[in-house]
Amino acid sequence: MLGDILLINDMHKAAAASIHKYVKKDLKKKNNRYRYIAGISGESGSGKSELAHALAKLLKGDNIRVKIIHTDNYYKVQPLLREEWRRNKGFDMIGLDEYDWVKIRKTIRDFREEQECVLPCIDLIPEQVDKLITDFSKIDLLIIDGLYAIDAPDIDLRVFIDLTYQETKINQIIRMKESLSDFRMHILEREHQAVVSLKPKSDLIVGKSYEVTPASEYVVQD
């Protein structure tokens, strides 16, 4: 998203380094032309975009051309209309179905087939959706991040950040994407329920201290 603020710190870099090892190990099992996709999900303020960018920079150092796709660009309802839509439809409508999964699947398909693709791109300042044209034939690896990113089909590595919106309030305030009103807090609670439902799909889990653990070995921290 245009105008987004990234707060990349040493924890993001360390976690990205751990995930980088898993990606490189996976890539060794694939042929040279394999179109690899990593997905990163977590709640608002958990560091999805920061982790995606830190991982992309490491892969770039391996001469792997990486594209990051932010699934928050794929909401069915545009930013300027979304609050009114949510107020009219009610909190029960908040969740996975707010994404345009048809467009997300098309983006993945275009990447796999090395096609040119038109991507939605939200500009946070005017809150409008622009269009970005990208040539996937020049991209080797795709990173998809967002609340519900790991629910997308055909992903090779699914990463889940195990931090709740209650634990990331300071990051939300600093980034100031949306004010933390009572209405916004209700939205975050509904998103929390939807995001947590995706945790069983994960291959790797980033814990509260940002350590990376295979999902099968992960123990919930107090």
MODA-V988464 format. One record per backbone hydrogen bond with DSSP energy under -1.0 kcal/mol. NH is the residue of the N-H (numbers start at 0). CO is the residue of the C=O. Records with the same first field share a line. If there is no record, write none. Layout:
NH = CO / CO
This chain:
1 = 121
3 = 0
12 = 8
13 = 9
14 = 10
15 = 11
16 = 12
17 = 13
18 = 14
19 = 15
20 = 16
21 = 17
22 = 18
23 = 19
24 = 20
25 = 21
26 = 22
27 = 23
28 = 25
29 = 26
33 = 30
35 = 33
37 = 141
38 = 156
39 = 143
40 = 158
45 = 42
50 = 46
51 = 47
52 = 48
53 = 49
54 = 50
55 = 51
56 = 52
57 = 53
58 = 54
59 = 55
60 = 56
61 = 58
62 = 59
63 = 58
66 = 140
68 = 142
70 = 144
72 = 69
73 = 70
75 = 97
80 = 77
81 = 77
84 = 80
85 = 81
86 = 82
87 = 83
88 = 84
89 = 85
92 = 89
93 = 90
97 = 94
98 = 95
99 = 73
100 = 98
103 = 99
104 = 100
105 = 101
106 = 102
107 = 103
108 = 104
109 = 105
110 = 106
111 = 107
112 = 108
113 = 110
114 = 109
116 = 133
118 = 131
120 = 129
122 = 127
123 = 1
126 = 122
127 = 122
129 = 120
131 = 118
133 = 116
135 = 114
137 = 134
138 = 135
139 = 64
140 = 64
141 = 35
142 = 66
143 = 37
144 = 68
145 = 39
148 = 145
150 = 147
151 = 148
155 = 36
156 = 36
158 = 38
159 = 203
160 = 40
161 = 205
162 = 160
171 = 167
172 = 168
173 = 169
174 = 170
175 = 171
180 = 178
184 = 180
185 = 181
186 = 182
187 = 183
188 = 184
189 = 185
190 = 186
191 = 187
192 = 188
193 = 189
194 = 190
195 = 191
196 = 192
197 = 194
198 = 195
200 = 197
201 = 198
202 = 157
203 = 157
204 = 212
205 = 159
206 = 210
209 = 206
212 = 204
214 = 202
216 = 213
